[in-house]
Amino acid sequence: MGSCKKVDINMAKVSIRIHSEVEEYVDLLKDALQLTAEATEGFCSYLHGDPDIMDEQYNKIVLAHAQFLDIIAQIRYNLEMPSKLE
């Protein structure tokens, strides 16, 4: 009988180019996108498997998207504020 070895490797890789005006958000955006990519990968790999794991991965996708959208909203707000104050 063969043996089975669990290997935890995330295949999803994310890279992003950001304009220097919002450079302070690079790590936050990259991390949120990486979480989205990894959760999407996990979700798709369990489509016909354990429904509990699939639900867990789905919830991770939703949370990662919410985090990403929050960062985008912060960037937009911070870029608009100076022009509204003038």
PyMOL commands that set and color helices and strands:
alter all, ss='L'
color gray80, all
select helices_A, chain A and resi 20-45+51-85
alter helices_A, ss='H'
color red, helices_A
deselect
rebuild
show_as cartoon
